[in-house]
Amino acid sequence: MPTKRKSKGAYMISAVAEMYGIHPQTLRLYEREGLLKPSRTEGNTRLYTDEDLERLEFILNLARDLGVNIAGIAIILQMRERMEEMNRQMTGFVEYVRSEMLSRMQHGFQQGSAMVPLRRPVVVVPQGKTKRQYQPPS
């Protein structure tokens, strides 16, 4: 659905309803169901931000184009929010691991040692032979 927004700002319910060709009661229903959370003025007028409009476009796409009902939309939005949170957590974890590795590598280079301590190799001699008789394959 092409966006009909012009600039950043806040939009009243009548303007949003007109932009998207929906009835204001539909927007009120979406708010009652917790799908949208517009801010309010001191006079209790709903104000929709650009972020609210992006969310509305997603909701309308699910409802109009995919035929998803309100309960399904709520579940999809919850799953989407959880996935975004998991993505933020994974990004944070990757950044932590990256910085920890860099720190340890720099510390290791300063100490003149390897990042992972190395042990002397263990030679396993086949049964029936002594260490002197055993010639490892080259």
N, C-alpha and C positions, 0 to 999 in steps of 0.2 A: 504494500500500500504506500503510495507516495506521501511523503510528509508535507503538510501544508503550513508548517511552522515558519515564521519569518525571522524571529530573533529570540535571544534568551529573555526569560522573564517569567511572569506568572500569568495564568489565564483563568478567567472566571468560567463557571460551569456552562453558561450559555455559549460562550465562544468555543469551548472545547467540543460541546455537543454539535455545534454547527460545522466545525472543522472536520469532524469525523462522521457526520451524517447519522448521529444517534440521538436518541431522546435523552434529556437531562435525567430522567428517572432511571435510565440504564446506568448512568454514572453513579447515581445515588445507590443503586443496587450493588454495583461493584464495590462501593465504599462500605456498605453494610456487611457485605460478605468478606470484607478484609482484603480484597484484591487490589484496591487502590487506597492510598492514604494521603489525600491532598491536605495542604496546610490550611489554616483558617486565619482570617483577619480578626481584629477585635470585635467586629460586628458579626462574626461567625460565618462570613462568606467564604466559600471554598475557593482556594487558589491552586491551580495545577501548574507545576514546574515542568521544564523540559524533560526531566527524568520521569515524572509522572506520565507525560505524554508518550515517552518511549515504552514504558510499561503498558500503557493503554493500547498502543499499537500492537504489542505482543499479544495481549489479551484478545483484541479484536481479530487478530490473525488466527488464533486458536479457535475462537468461537465461529467466525464467519467462514474461514477457508477450510478448517479441519473439522468443524462440527462438534467441538468439545464443549460439554456442559460446564456450568459454574463449578461444580464439585471437582471435575477433572482439571479445570483451569487452576483451581486452588492447589491441587496436588502437584501439578506441573510446576507452578511457581515456587512451591516449597522445595521441590527437588532441585530446581534451578538455583535457588539460593544456597542450598546445601552444597551443591557442586561448586559454586563460586567460592564458598568458604573453604572447601577442601582444596581447591586450586590455590587459594591464598596461603593455606597452611603448607602445601607441598612446595610452593615457591619459597616460602620462608625457610623450610627445611633444607632445600637445595642450596639456598644462599648460606645457611649456617654451615653445611658440610663443605661447601666451596671455600668459605673463609677459614674454616678450621684446617682444611688441607693446606691452603696457602700458608697459614701461620706455622703449621708443623713442618712444612717443607722448608720455609725460611729458617726456622729454628734448627732444623736438621742440617742445613747447609752451613750454618754458623758453627755448629758443633762438629762438623766434619763427619757426620754419620748418616746412615740411610734412614729414610722415613720409617721403614719397618725393620726392626732388628733382625739380622740374619744369623742363623745358627750354622755351625759346621755341618756339612752333609754327613748323613749316616749311611754307611755301607753295609748292606745286608749280604752276607756270604751264604751261597747255596749250601744246603745240608750235605755233609760228608766232605767238605773242603775246609782247609784252613785259610786264614787271611793271606798267607804268602802264596798259596797255590792258586788263588782266585785272581783272574785277570778280567777286569770289567770290560764290556764291549766298548769299542771306540766309535 
